[in-house]
């Protein structure tokens, strides 16, 4: 009996101890929890204010981090192969450009990029460059459509320079469009200071162009009419026959004189038959330059020298014309007089060319002919 009572007491004591231990443990945990979550009082102006524990919202990512995104894409070539090693440059307003190379699989990527418009420029050796523009949205991934590079077109720079003969040909073709008052031939004036010299073929071409021009023929016919009216060279008589002889003699002087002075002798002496317009300097210097045109000329070497072609040609033309003028008008005085008149005509023509003719030639091309 006593033994049973003792056992019962031991069980009660054990149960009591268990309850005490449980309550003690529960109280310790409650105290710990309260201490960890309770704000610590901080004195401010004599009052105690509790510090608030930081909220979870303050630990979230910054707005800049949230607005960045990713730009990626693939570079290929025309045959469908992927282009590795291509340069991809990313440019944005107000930011320095960023450049990457595409991988072996042709892919490229730009991470942590701020939102907004952007432009890509793709370049690779042997291919035409390509550009792409787009706009990256905040916290988005922009996948650029596949960029296909095209093979660059082969370009060859060819520097073609014309020969002296080709330049001269274009220059005389330009001269052949010069007409005083729009209709009178002005083929023997050059407004190119450093004109290319003419070869013999071109000198004969220019001579033929001059004598075969309709205005030249009309001019000879008009002059023959004046001779007819004044009964100049009376040995030809009057009427149609007399006029025909006067026209033949007048046009013959033009034809023979032009070919001898401006084609045959200039080829022999290597001289240029053209008048080279100066247009600069004092009036006195230009005047002296113009009147010397009959006795001085520019050689094919571009140096000035005595005008053997014009001087000798004037006497040769007069001598030939001596054979077809009327016998009553043929004499040594007429031959010399005709030759000197032709030389003087060169000076008068030079003055007109230098001071008058260019102003009366309205159809000169605005673009000058080519030069050497």
C-alpha positions as CSV (number, residue, x, y, z in Angstrom):
1,X,0.0,0.0,0.0
2,X,2.7,2.4,1.0
3,X,4.7,1.3,-2.0
4,X,1.8,2.2,-4.3
5,X,1.4,5.6,-2.7
6,X,5.1,6.3,-3.2
7,X,4.8,5.4,-6.9
8,X,1.8,7.7,-7.3
9,X,3.7,10.6,-5.7
10,X,6.7,10.0,-8.0
11,X,4.4,10.1,-11.0
12,X,2.7,13.3,-9.8
13,X,6.1,14.9,-9.1
14,X,7.4,13.9,-12.6
15,X,4.2,15.3,-14.2
16,X,4.6,18.5,-12.3
17,X,8.2,18.9,-13.4
18,X,7.2,18.3,-17.0
19,X,4.6,21.0,-16.8
20,X,7.0,23.4,-15.2
21,X,9.6,22.7,-17.8
22,X,7.1,23.2,-20.7
23,X,5.9,26.5,-19.2
24,X,9.4,27.7,-18.8
25,X,10.4,26.8,-22.3
26,X,7.2,28.5,-23.7
27,X,7.9,31.6,-21.8
28,X,11.5,31.8,-23.0
29,X,10.4,31.6,-26.6
30,X,7.8,34.2,-26.2
31,X,10.4,36.5,-24.6
32,X,12.9,35.9,-27.4
33,X,10.3,36.6,-30.1
34,X,9.1,39.8,-28.4
35,X,12.6,41.1,-28.1
36,X,13.5,40.4,-31.8
37,X,10.4,42.1,-33.2
38,X,10.0,45.0,-30.7
39,X,11.4,48.3,-31.8
40,X,14.1,49.8,-29.7
41,X,13.1,53.1,-28.2
42,X,15.2,56.1,-29.4
43,X,15.0,59.4,-27.4
44,X,14.1,62.4,-29.6
45,X,13.5,65.8,-27.9
46,X,12.7,64.0,-24.6
47,X,10.3,61.6,-26.1
48,X,10.8,58.0,-27.1
49,X,10.1,57.1,-30.7
50,X,10.1,53.6,-31.9
51,X,12.3,52.8,-34.9
52,X,10.4,51.0,-37.6
53,X,11.8,47.8,-39.0
54,X,12.6,48.1,-42.8
55,X,9.8,47.0,-44.9
56,X,10.2,44.4,-47.7
57,X,9.4,47.0,-50.4
58,X,12.7,48.9,-49.8
59,X,14.7,45.8,-50.8
60,X,13.3,45.5,-54.3
61,X,15.3,46.3,-57.5
62,X,15.9,49.9,-58.5
63,X,13.8,51.5,-61.4
64,X,16.9,51.6,-63.7
65,X,17.4,47.9,-63.2
66,X,13.7,47.2,-63.9
67,X,13.7,49.3,-67.1
68,X,16.7,47.5,-68.8
69,X,16.2,44.9,-71.4
70,X,18.0,42.7,-73.9
71,X,18.5,43.0,-77.7
72,X,19.5,40.0,-79.6
73,X,19.4,38.6,-83.1
74,X,21.1,36.5,-85.8
75,X,23.3,37.4,-88.8
76,X,23.2,35.4,-91.9
77,X,24.4,35.7,-95.5
78,X,22.6,35.3,-98.8
79,X,23.1,31.6,-99.2
80,X,21.5,31.0,-95.8
81,X,24.7,30.3,-93.9
82,X,25.2,32.0,-90.5
83,X,27.7,34.8,-90.4
84,X,30.2,34.5,-87.5
85,X,32.5,37.3,-86.7
86,X,30.3,40.1,-88.1
87,X,30.6,43.4,-86.4
88,X,27.3,44.6,-84.8
89,X,27.3,48.2,-83.5
90,X,24.6,49.4,-81.2
91,X,24.0,53.2,-81.2
92,X,21.5,55.2,-79.1
93,X,20.9,58.9,-78.7
94,X,23.1,60.5,-76.1
95,X,25.1,57.3,-75.4
96,X,28.4,56.0,-76.6
97,X,28.1,53.2,-79.2
98,X,28.6,49.5,-78.2
99,X,30.0,46.9,-80.5
100,X,30.1,43.1,-80.4
101,X,31.0,40.4,-82.8
102,X,28.5,37.7,-83.8
103,X,29.3,34.2,-82.6
104,X,30.0,31.2,-84.8
105,X,26.2,30.5,-84.9
106,X,25.7,34.1,-86.1
107,X,24.0,35.2,-82.9
108,X,24.7,38.4,-81.0
109,X,23.3,40.0,-77.9
110,X,23.3,43.2,-75.9
111,X,22.2,42.8,-72.3
112,X,21.2,45.4,-69.7
113,X,20.2,47.9,-72.3
114,X,18.0,50.9,-71.3
115,X,14.6,51.2,-73.0
116,X,14.1,53.5,-76.0
117,X,15.0,53.7,-79.7
118,X,18.2,52.1,-80.9
119,X,20.0,51.4,-84.2
120,X,22.1,48.5,-85.3
121,X,24.8,48.6,-88.0
122,X,26.2,45.3,-89.2
123,X,29.4,45.1,-91.2
124,X,31.6,42.2,-92.4
125,X,34.4,42.0,-94.9
126,X,33.2,41.3,-98.4
127,X,29.6,42.2,-97.6
128,X,27.4,45.3,-97.9
129,X,26.7,46.9,-94.5
130,X,23.1,46.6,-93.1
131,X,21.2,48.7,-90.7
132,X,18.2,48.0,-88.4
133,X,16.3,50.4,-86.2
134,X,13.9,49.5,-83.4
135,X,12.6,50.5,-80.0
136,X,13.3,48.5,-76.8
137,X,10.5,48.5,-74.2
138,X,11.2,48.4,-70.5
139,X,12.0,45.0,-69.0
140,X,11.5,43.4,-72.5
141,X,13.6,41.3,-74.8
142,X,13.8,42.5,-78.3
143,X,14.6,39.8,-80.9
144,X,15.8,41.4,-84.1
145,X,14.6,39.7,-87.3
146,X,17.3,37.8,-89.1
147,X,19.7,40.2,-90.8
148,X,20.9,38.9,-94.1
149,X,24.1,40.4,-95.5
150,X,24.6,40.7,-99.3
151,X,27.9,40.3,-101.1
152,X,29.5,43.6,-101.8
153,X,29.5,44.7,-105.4
154,X,33.0,44.8,-106.9
155,X,33.9,48.4,-107.8
156,X,36.9,49.2,-110.0
157,X,38.1,52.7,-110.2
158,X,39.4,53.5,-113.7
159,X,41.2,56.7,-114.3
160,X,40.7,57.4,-118.0
161,X,42.8,60.3,-119.4
162,X,42.3,61.5,-122.9
163,X,45.2,61.8,-125.3
164,X,46.2,65.2,-126.6
165,X,44.6,64.5,-129.9
166,X,41.3,63.6,-128.2
167,X,41.3,66.7,-126.2
168,X,42.1,68.8,-129.3
169,X,39.3,67.1,-131.2
170,X,36.7,68.0,-128.5
171,X,38.0,71.5,-128.4
172,X,37.6,72.2,-132.1
173,X,34.2,70.6,-132.0
174,X,33.3,73.1,-129.3
175,X,34.8,75.9,-131.5
176,X,32.7,74.8,-134.5
177,X,29.5,75.8,-132.5
178,X,30.7,79.4,-132.1
179,X,28.8,81.9,-134.2
180,X,28.8,85.6,-134.0
181,X,25.2,86.9,-133.6
182,X,24.2,83.3,-133.6
183,X,24.9,82.6,-137.4
184,X,28.3,84.0,-138.5
185,X,31.0,81.3,-138.2
186,X,33.7,82.0,-135.6
187,X,35.5,78.7,-135.8
188,X,39.1,80.0,-135.5
189,X,38.8,81.6,-132.1
190,X,39.8,79.6,-129.0
191,X,38.6,80.7,-125.6
192,X,40.7,78.0,-123.9
193,X,44.0,79.6,-122.7
194,X,45.9,76.3,-122.7
195,X,44.2,74.6,-125.7
196,X,45.7,71.4,-127.0
197,X,47.7,71.8,-130.3
198,X,46.0,70.5,-133.5
199,X,47.5,67.8,-135.6
200,X,47.5,68.2,-139.4
201,X,44.3,66.2,-139.9
202,X,42.5,68.5,-137.4
203,X,43.8,71.6,-139.1
204,X,42.5,70.5,-142.5
205,X,39.2,69.5,-140.8
206,X,38.8,73.0,-139.3
207,X,39.6,74.6,-142.7
208,X,37.0,72.5,-144.5
209,X,34.4,73.2,-141.9
210,X,35.0,77.0,-142.3
211,X,35.0,77.2,-146.2
212,X,32.0,74.8,-146.5
213,X,29.8,76.6,-144.1
214,X,26.7,78.0,-145.9
215,X,27.3,81.5,-144.4
216,X,30.8,81.6,-145.8
217,X,29.4,80.8,-149.3
218,X,26.6,83.4,-148.9
219,X,29.2,86.0,-147.7
220,X,31.3,85.4,-150.9
221,X,28.2,85.7,-153.0
222,X,27.3,89.0,-151.3
223,X,30.8,90.4,-151.8
224,X,30.7,89.4,-155.5
225,X,27.5,91.3,-155.8
226,X,29.2,94.4,-154.4
227,X,32.0,94.0,-156.9
228,X,29.5,93.6,-159.7
229,X,27.6,96.7,-158.7
230,X,30.8,98.8,-158.5
231,X,32.2,97.2,-161.6
232,X,35.2,96.0,-159.7
233,X,37.5,93.8,-161.8
234,X,35.8,95.2,-165.0
235,X,37.5,92.6,-167.1
236,X,34.9,90.1,-166.0
237,X,32.2,92.1,-167.6
238,X,28.6,92.4,-166.4
239,X,25.5,90.2,-166.4
240,X,25.3,86.7,-165.0
241,X,28.6,85.6,-166.5
242,X,30.4,88.6,-165.0
243,X,28.8,87.9,-161.6
244,X,29.7,84.2,-161.8
245,X,33.3,85.0,-162.5
246,X,33.4,87.5,-159.6
247,X,31.8,85.0,-157.2
248,X,34.3,82.3,-158.3
249,X,37.2,84.6,-157.8
250,X,36.0,85.8,-154.4
251,X,35.2,82.3,-153.1
252,X,38.4,81.0,-154.6
253,X,40.4,83.6,-152.5
254,X,38.6,82.4,-149.4
255,X,39.0,78.7,-150.2
256,X,42.6,78.8,-151.3
257,X,43.7,81.3,-148.6
258,X,42.1,79.3,-145.8
259,X,43.7,76.0,-146.8
260,X,47.1,77.5,-147.5
261,X,47.3,79.8,-144.4
262,X,45.4,77.6,-141.9
263,X,46.1,74.0,-142.9
264,X,49.0,73.4,-145.3
265,X,51.6,75.9,-144.0
266,X,50.6,75.6,-140.4
267,X,51.2,71.8,-140.7
268,X,54.6,72.5,-142.4
269,X,55.7,75.1,-139.8
270,X,53.9,73.4,-136.8
271,X,52.0,76.5,-136.0
272,X,48.4,77.0,-134.7
273,X,46.0,78.8,-137.0
274,X,43.7,79.9,-134.2
275,X,43.3,83.2,-132.4
276,X,43.7,82.7,-128.6
277,X,41.5,85.1,-126.8
278,X,43.3,86.7,-123.9
279,X,40.6,88.8,-122.1
280,X,42.9,89.8,-119.2
281,X,45.4,92.5,-118.7
282,X,45.4,96.2,-119.6
283,X,43.7,97.4,-122.7
284,X,47.0,98.5,-124.1
285,X,48.5,95.0,-123.6
286,X,45.5,93.4,-125.2
287,X,45.5,95.8,-128.1
288,X,49.2,95.1,-128.9
289,X,48.5,91.4,-128.5
290,X,45.6,91.6,-130.9
291,X,47.2,93.6,-133.8
292,X,50.3,91.3,-133.6
293,X,48.1,88.4,-134.5
294,X,48.9,88.8,-138.2
295,X,52.7,88.5,-137.7
296,X,53.0,86.5,-134.5
297,X,51.3,83.2,-133.6
298,X,51.5,80.3,-131.2
299,X,53.4,77.2,-132.3
300,X,52.3,73.7,-131.7
301,X,54.8,73.8,-128.8
302,X,52.7,76.5,-127.2
303,X,55.4,79.1,-127.6
304,X,54.9,82.4,-129.6
305,X,56.9,82.8,-132.8
306,X,56.7,84.7,-136.1
307,X,53.6,83.8,-138.1
308,X,55.3,82.3,-141.1
309,X,52.1,80.6,-142.1
310,X,50.1,83.8,-142.4
311,X,52.8,86.0,-144.0
312,X,54.0,83.5,-146.6
313,X,50.4,82.3,-147.1
314,X,49.2,85.8,-148.0
315,X,51.7,86.1,-150.8
316,X,51.1,82.6,-152.0
317,X,47.3,83.2,-152.2
318,X,47.8,86.5,-154.0
319,X,50.1,84.8,-156.5
320,X,47.5,82.1,-157.2
321,X,44.7,84.5,-157.5
322,X,46.8,86.5,-160.0
323,X,46.2,83.7,-162.5
324,X,42.4,83.9,-162.5
325,X,41.8,87.6,-162.2
326,X,41.3,89.6,-165.4
327,X,44.4,90.3,-167.4
328,X,43.6,94.0,-167.3
329,X,43.8,93.9,-163.5
330,X,46.9,91.8,-163.1
331,X,50.1,93.5,-162.2
332,X,52.8,93.3,-159.6
333,X,51.3,96.2,-157.7
334,X,48.0,94.3,-157.4
335,X,49.8,91.2,-156.2
336,X,51.7,93.0,-153.5
337,X,48.7,95.1,-152.5
338,X,46.5,92.0,-152.1
339,X,49.1,90.2,-150.0
340,X,49.6,93.2,-147.7
341,X,45.8,93.6,-147.3
342,X,45.5,90.0,-146.3
343,X,48.2,90.5,-143.6
344,X,46.4,93.6,-142.4
345,X,43.1,91.8,-142.2
346,X,44.7,89.5,-139.6
347,X,45.4,92.4,-137.3
348,X,41.9,93.8,-137.8
349,X,40.4,90.4,-137.1
350,X,42.5,90.1,-133.9
351,X,41.1,93.4,-132.6
352,X,37.6,92.3,-133.2
353,X,38.2,88.9,-131.6
354,X,39.7,90.5,-128.5
355,X,37.3,93.3,-127.9
356,X,34.0,92.6,-129.8
357,X,33.3,89.1,-131.0
358,X,33.0,87.3,-127.7
359,X,30.3,89.7,-126.6
360,X,28.3,89.0,-129.8
361,X,28.5,85.3,-129.6
362,X,25.4,84.4,-127.4
363,X,25.4,80.7,-127.9
364,X,28.8,79.9,-126.4
365,X,28.4,76.9,-124.1
366,X,28.4,77.6,-120.4
367,X,30.6,74.5,-119.8
368,X,34.1,75.0,-121.3
369,X,35.6,72.2,-123.4
370,X,38.0,69.8,-121.8
371,X,41.6,70.8,-121.2
372,X,44.8,68.9,-120.9
